[in-house]
Structures are given as C-alpha cells and as structure tokens.
Amino acid sequence: MSKYLRIAIMAWTAIFIVTPALAGKFNLGRGATEAEVAAWDIDVRPDGKGLPDGKGTVAEGEVIYTEKCASCHGVFGEGIDRWPVLAGGHDSLKSERPVKTIGSYWPFLSTVFDYVNRAMPFGQAGSLEADEVYAITAYLLNLNDLVDSEFELSKQNFVKIRLPNETNFIADTRPDTPIIAEGEEPCMTGCKPGPVKVTGTARVLDVTPAGDKDKSDSLD
C-alpha cells in the first residue's frame, strides 16, 4: 500500500470517528441562572410590565438630574451642544424644524424610564437606583409641563401618565413582505397588477438658496 493511500485512509477514518462527537453537545459553559436572567430582564413596557418597585418626586429628581444629567442635556432639558433636547418643542412637529422631545414627540412614558434606567448617565449606565430613575422621570415630566412640582411618580400611578403625542402613533397596517420559499426566484418586474399610484410624498425641504441659476456650469 502506498504512503499516500495510507494517509487518505487515516484521514477518512478520523472524519468518521470525530463527526458523531461534533453532532452532540460541546460540553462548554452552562445554562444561565434565574438571577443572571433577571439581571438582564429590565425592559419596561407601556402597560407598566417590568417596572421595579419604587418612587420619586420632582424635587428629588431635580437634584439628581442637576448632578448627573444637566451637563449634557442642560439644566432645563434644552440640550448642550449636540446632546439631545428633552423638553420643549410643543406644537413644533408640523413645522419645518420640529423639536422632538419627551413632551412633544415621545409616545410612552415607559420609553423614558427604560432608557434612563438602561443607558444613563452617559458613561455610567446601570448605576441608578430604581427610586432615582423614578425621580428623574418625574422631573422630566415637570420640565415638559406635564405634572406640577409636588408630583411623585411611582409604580402605582405610572400607567396613568399619558404623553401628549401618544395618539399620533398608529400601528403599521401594511402587509408583511411575503417570504420567498427556498429555491424560488423573487419577482423583480411586473409584480403588482395595475399601475402604481403615488398616494403621498415626503416633506420637500428646499435647501438650495434662492438666486440666479447655478453658475458652476460655466467657468471663465
């Protein structure tokens, strides 16, 4: 038997020996414990599911916000440099320069709480206690003139707070894109019967300064 044939037989033998082992478990790692899963399960839904126990007042939130948030978002939520604006912008959504803040645009208070709890303060995400998150959220409501300065936000009254722009968010009723079965070719032309009609257009923002025709076509 030649040397090359022996090498080939050994290689095929190794494949048949190793393959059954690869089909099973690798015996690496372990399943996550309930405590580990709970540490990641911190999302909060609009219906209040996921909210931790706790409470916080506007006054408490002002102190925490001033210390940990104002350097980026401004003392009154006006935003510093290019950091997001959190307050104001009321009745601006139909203007050419809408200001999208918690009070003017955001649909649910749970989005505010969840984002602060999950990602703030910048560079120290996850460092806030539940009571601190409630307090900061209450203060942000106050900055947007949605609650008075004596207000206390808690798990019990959280879902009663509705943001002004909630009703302007609607469910997407468009049909889902059909799934292309394996081996089939997707339709690329003439897929929709009848002519295509444009039913709406995006806002047109004319950013070209008014004046004479562009002179860049002619050079002296």
N, C-alpha and C positions, 0 to 999 in steps of 0.2 A: 504493500500500500504506500502510495506516495505521501510525502510530507504535507503537501497542500490538501490532499483528500482528508488526511487525519485532522488537520486544522479545521476544515469545513464541518466534519462530523462532530468535533468537540464544540464548535460554535452553536450548531443546531441543538445539540444536547443541552447546552447551557440555557438556550432560549426556552425549551420545553420544561426545564426544571424551575426557572425563575418566573415564568409567566403566571402559573397558578398563585404564587405568593403575591404578585402585583395585583391580582384581581381581588384580593381581600383587603382587610384593614392594614394601615401602615403602623398602627400602634404608636402613634405620635400624639402628644398633647392629651387633653381631657375635655370633658364637657364643662361648659360654664356653670358655675353655681348660681343658685337663686339670688344671692346677694350681688354677684357680679352682673347678672342680667338687670337687676333692679337699679344698679348704679347708672346704667345706660338708658333705662326706661324713664326718661324725664320729659317727654313731649307733652304738651298741653293742648287739648282740643277746644274748639269754640263752645262746646257744650259743658266745659269745665272738667271733663275727664282728664286725669293726670295732674290736677292741681294738688300741690302739697298743703298740709295744714299750715296755717299762718295768717298773719295780718300785718298791716302797716298803715300809718296815717300820712297825709300830705306833708305835715310838718316834719315827720321823721324822714320822709323821702327827700325833702329839700336839703337836709343836712347831708345825707348820703350822696345825693346827686351832685351837690356842690363839690364834695370831696373827690368823688370817683368818676364823674361823668362830664362835668362842665368844661373841663379843659379841652375836650373835643367837640361837644355838642352845644357849648355856650350856656351861660347862666340861665337864659330863658328859652333854651331849646332852639336858638337861632342858627346854630352850626358855626363852627370856627373853620376858616379856610375852606377846605373841600369836604369836611366831615358832614354827615347827614343832618339836615334840619329836622327837628322833631315836633315843632309847634308852629302854629300859624297856617297860612295858606288857605284859609276859609274862603269858599266861593271862588277859588282860582283855577279849578280843574278845567273850565271851559275857555280859559284864556290861552294866549299863545305861549305863555311861560307858566304852566301850572306848578304849584308848590305842593309836592306830595308829602304830607306829614301824617302823624298819627291821627290828628283831628280832622284833616281834610280828605285823606285818601284811604288809610288802612281800614279793612273791613271788620276785624275782630280784635278784641282786647287780648285774647289768648295769644295772638301773634306777638304782641308787645311783651307780655310776661315771658313767653317761651324764649324769645330772642335775648332778652335781658338775662334770663336765668342761664341760658346755654352759652352765650358768647360775650357777655360783658362782665366787667370793664375790659376794654381792649388790652390784650396782653396778660390779663388775669382772669380769663374765662373760668367760670365754675367756682369762683371764690366767694360769691354772695350767698348769704343765708336766705332761707325762704322768706322770713319777715322783711329782710332788706329788699328783696325783689318786689314783694307786695307794696312796700313803702315807695320805692322808686316808680312803680307803675301808677300808684295813686298820684304822685307828684306830677307825672307826665299828663295824666288826665286833667289835673288842675291847670297846668301850663296851657292846655288846649281849651280851657274854659268849660270843661265838661262836668266838673264837680267843684264844690266850694272848698275853702281852706280847712274846714273842720272834718272833711271826709276821711273815713277809714275803709280801706279795701281789705276784704278777707275772702276766704274760700266760700263762705256762706252767701255773700252778696255779689260775687264776681260775675256770674252769668246774667245778672240784672243790668249790667252796664252795657249799653249798645253804642257803638261808634257811629257818627253821622253818615258815613258813606257806605254802610253795610248793604243797604238795599240796592245800591247801584252795581253790585257784583252779582252776576247771574250765572247759572250753570251752563256749561258748554253743551248745547243740544246737537252739535254736528255729529253725524255718524262716525263711528270708528273706521279707520283705514282697513280695508279688507286684508286679511292675511294671505299672502301668496304661498300656495302649497309648494312643498319641496319638488323641484323638477319642473315647475311651471314657469313660463315667462310672464313678467308683469306687462300689463297693457301700457303702451307708450304713446299711441296716437289713436284718435277717434274713439276714446273710451267712454265719453259721455254722449248719450243720444241728444240730438238737437244742438242748437247754437249755445255758446257760453255767454251768459249775460253778467255784466258788472253791476252789482247791486249796491256797492258802496266803495268809497275811496278813503285812504288815509289822509290825515290833515296835510295840506300842502303848505310848507313853510318856505316862502321866497326869501332866501338869504342872500341873493345877489343884489348888490346896491343898485339903486335906480340911477340911470345916466345914459351916456352915449353908448352906442354899440361897442362891443369888445374890440379894442384896437390892437389886440395881440396878434391878429392875423396879418397885419402889415407892419413891416419893420423898415425904418429909414436907413 
